[in-house]
Amino acid sequence: MKKIKVVGISRSFFEGLPADKELLHGTDMGKNRPFMIMVNLNYQGKKIDFAIPFRSRLSSKTPKDEYKSLPPRPNTPKHCAHGLHYTKMFPIKKQF
């Protein structure tokens, strides 16, 4: 069985990248945003690591096949979902 580890992304990863709301820039209201690293995903014939962000404010309009639902957190607003948002995942090297 493979282990799943919740980790953060180092700020050095985000340095020099253009501001992009889709990338979420590793912060959530000034705090480090946790990510889950999925290892050994096959992408275009190569094994690549991807970071998938946890999100606590997924709109009820977000299609259910775009995220893995998790139990709500204390800061999850009513009528919102908490989960791993697949459409926000991005490739990353283990050094970050």
N, C-alpha and C positions, 0 to 999 in steps of 0.2 A: 504494500500500500504506500502511495506517495504522500508525503506530508505537504500541507498547505501552510504557508507562513504569511502573516499580515505584516507588511513592511511599509515604510515611507520611501519616497523618492528624494534623493539628495537635491538640495537647491542648485548645486552645480550643473545638474542636468538641464534645468530651466534657463540658466544664464546664456544669453546670446540668442535665445529663441525669440521669434517675434511674438508679441502679445496675441493670444488666440484664446477666445472664450471656450472653444471646444477642447483645448488641452487641459484646462482647469488649473494650470500652473501650480499644482501641489499645495495650494492653500485653501482653506475654507474659513472665512471670517477671521483671518490672521493666525489660524492654527494649521499645523501640518495636516494635510489630507492623507489618510491611510489608503494604500493600494493593496491589491492582492496580486502577486506575481504568478502567472501561469507559465510554467516551464515546458519546454519540449513541444510547443505547438508547431505543427507542420504548416509552413507558409511558403508558397511558391517553391516547393521542393526542398526547403531548408528548415532546420529546427531553430526557432526564434523564441525568445522570451517576450512576453507582453505584460504590461501593467494595466490592470482593470480597476477603475476607481469605485470606491463605495460612495453612494449618493443617498442623502436623507430627504431630499425634496423632489423626488420624481413625481411629475404631474400625473394625475389620473388619466390624462390623455396619452401618456407614453405607452406605446404598444407593449404588451406583456412579453413578447418574444425578444425585446431589446434589452431586458435585464433579468437577473436572477433575484427574485424577491427574498428578503430577509426580514426577521422580526423588526418592527419599528423601534427606533431609538427614542430616548426622551425628547430630543429636539426635532423629531420628525413631525411636521405639521399635520393636522387633521386633513384627510382627503389626499394625502401624499403617500408615496411608498418609499421604502428604504431598500436598497439592494446594490448589487454589482451591475454597473451600467456597461453592457458589452459594446455599445456603439461609441463609447468614449475611450476604448482601450487603444493603446499605442505600443509599438515595439520599443524595447529598451534593453540596454546591456546590463549585465549583473553588477558592473562596477558602480552603477548609480543606485 
